[in-house]
Amino acid sequence: MDIFIVGGSGRVGLELAKSLSDKNHNVTVGSRSPEKIETDGFHTAKLDLTQSVAEAAESIGKVDLIYFVAGSRGKDLLQIDAFGAVKTMLAAEKNNIKRYIMLSAYESLNPDAWEEKPYSDLKEYYQAKYLADKYLMDSTKLDWTILQAVALEEEEGNGKGDHATEQSVAIPDVGLALAELAEQDNTIGKVVTISNGDKDITSLFKDA
């Protein structure tokens, strides 16, 4: 497939690009500063989420699948994490792209959970993810999948995981899980979760 990764220069995005390239997909990584990305089997394109929907659509072009894995790390939640995501959904529809996979956070769709730690420390982040996730689910006609990840950890992956049974997940395993979703149409229209665990990620979502 031809695949575009929004936010592909981040920690998860680069792991995702590598996993997809290993599966022989044609991958383009979108970033505000593509010249800073060390490419290894994939392409790059300039994409600034503060620009217009039309400009985003032009950057993305005609592909089979869009991933949204971008994040401002709390610096610009409205422009990037919330409305930046919405812009790419609108761009997908403008370009007649149907498949869209969103990386989100565990409990992003459960506001009651945000009143307690650890979620309460990141409440504004969860609010932004909620708005983006709900727009994708309720206001588009895209073939969407949302992957809710627990706390991301800078640790080596092992290709294993589970459905949010642990409180953390290795970043490489999130990238692998996202890559698996590209080939699993049974997850369309579903919210699935990922954490560290002892199950093979390649088969984790087959019964989603």
N, C-alpha and C positions, 0 to 999 in steps of 0.2 A: 504493500500500500504506500501511497504518498501521504506522509504525515507531517504536520506542523506542530511544534511544541512552543507554546507561549510561556515565556519565562525559562527558556531552556538553558540559560547560562547559570542558573542557581544550582544548589547542591543536588536536589532531586532531579532537576531537568537534565543535567549532564549524565546522571546514572540512567535515566530513562532513555536518553538518546543512544547511549552505548548498548543498552539492552535491545532496543528496537533495531539498531544497526546489525547486531548479532543475529537477529531474526531475518535479515536481508530486506528490511523495509527501507524505503527512500525517505530519509529524515531531514527536515529543515528545522533548525533551532532559531527561534526569534528572540532578539535581545535588543535593548537600547544601545548596547555597545558590542556589536558582533565581532568587531576587530580584536577584542580581548579574549575571544574563545579559542581554545586550542582544539581544532576539529580533528576527529578521528573516525572517519567513515560517514560523516554527515555534513550537511550544508548549513550555512548561516544566512540570516536575513535581518535587516534592521526593523525593529518593531518597538514603538514607543506608545505605551498605554495611555499617555496623556493626550495623544493626538485623536483625530476624528475617527468615526466608524469607517468612513470611506477610505481613509489612509490605512487603517488596520486591514481592511478587506484587500486593498492593493498589495500590502506586504505579505499577507497570508496566501493569496492566490487561490487556485483550484486544487484542493487536496481531498483525500478520502476521509481524513480524521484530524480533528484538532484536540490537542491536550492543553488544559490550562493548569500550569503549576507555578505561576508567578506569585510573588508576595513582596510586600514592601518592608517586612520585618518591623511593622508598627510605625513606619515613618510616613506613610501616605495611604492609610487604610481605605479611605473613600475613593480616591482616584485610581488606585491600583487593585486592591483586593476585592473591592465591591464593584464600582462602576467600570473599572478596567476590564473585569471579567465579562460584564454585561456587553461591553463594546465588542468583544471577540465573539460573543454569541450572535449579536446583530450582524457582525461581519460574516459569520458562518452562513447565516440565512441569506444574506445578500449574495454570497457566492455559491448558493445551492449546495452547501456542505451539510450532510445530515448527522454524521457521527461526531460526538463531542464528549470528552472525558474530563471530568473536573477532579483535581486533588483538593480535598477539603480536610477538615479537622473533626476528630471524634467528638460527638455531641453538638456539632454545629447547628443541628436542627432541633435542639432541645433547650430552649431558653431557661427552663427551670434549673437545669444543671449548672448554669453559669453563676448561680448564687453561692456556690461552694467552691473551695479550692480543689484542684489547681485552676479550674476554669475562671473563677472570679478574678484572678490576677490578670487575665487576658480578655476581659469582657468585651472591650471595643473590637478586638480582633474577631471574636466569635460573632459579634453583631454584623460585621462586614461579610464574613463567610456565610452567615444566615441569609443575608440579602441576596448575595450572588447565587447561592444554592437554590433558594426559593424561586428566583427569577428563571433559572434554568429549568426547573421542574414545572413551574406553573405558567410561564409566559412565553415559552418557545415551543416549537414543534420538532426540536432536535431529538435525535436518538441518543439520549444522554445516559451516562453512568457517573455516579459520584463515589469516589473512594475516600472514606473518612479514615485518616491515619491518627494514631495516638502520638504522643510526644516523639519527635524525631531525634535520633541520637547519632552522633558522629562516631560510628563504630563499624567494624567490618561485617558485611552481610554473610549469610550462610545459605540463602535460598529457601529458608524456612519461615513460616509465619502462622498466624491464626487470626480469628475474627475478634479482635479487641479483647483478648483475654489477659494481656499484659499491659503495663502502663507506658511502654516505650517500644520503638521499632527502629531498626537500623536503616539508615537512608538508602543504601544500595538495595535493600529488600523492598523498599517502597517503589523505587524505580523499576525493579523486576515485576512487582505486582501490577503496576500501571501498564507495563508492556504486555503482560498476559491479557489484560482486559481488552486490548485491541482485537484479539482474535476470539473473544468469547461474547457472541451476540446475546447469549442468555442473560447477560447483565444489563442489557438495555432497559432503561426505565427503572433501575434499581439503585439503592444506596447500599454499598458494601463497606466493610471495615477491614483494617489491617493492623496487626501488632506483631511483636516477636512471638514465636511459638515453635512448635515442632512438626508442623505439617508442610508438605511440599507446596511452595507457592504456585508452581505450574499447574496444580490441580485444585487449588484452594477455592476457586470461584466457579468451578464446573457445575456445582449444584446450587448456585446462588438463587 
